Amino acid sequence: MNPLDGDEKWTNSTRQMYQYFIKVVPTMVDTKSAHLDTHQYSVTERARVIDHTSGSHGVIGIYFKYDISGLKVHVTEQHKSYWQFMVRLCGIVGGIFATSGTCSGRVVSPSQS
């Protein structure tokens, strides 16, 4: 789904200005099954009635302003081995035991004295 899919604007005013600010980021996606060069983009829109008597100045129309990023996002799919997962899991479990032991030691010690 793209930000502007199905976007329609209707107005009863003959002095309407629509502005779309589009930010485009080049993106490369590498997965195990595919390599894809694409772009990500986001859209901010603004609509207003042009009325020179009330101080709203501008030119009637639809405007698209593009901001193309000079940086490229590279998304890579990587899988960790089973052993790396087990080592990290043991480290987390060990950290939980050490932290809970330290916390319970501080809670129990003052009450014993």
Secondary structure, 3 states (H helix, E strand, C coil): CCCCCCCCCCCCCCCEEEEEEEEEEEEEEECCCCEEEEEEEEEEEEEEECEHHHCECCCCEEEEEEEECCCCEEEECCCCCHHHHHHHHHHHHHHHHHHHHHHHHHHHHHHHC
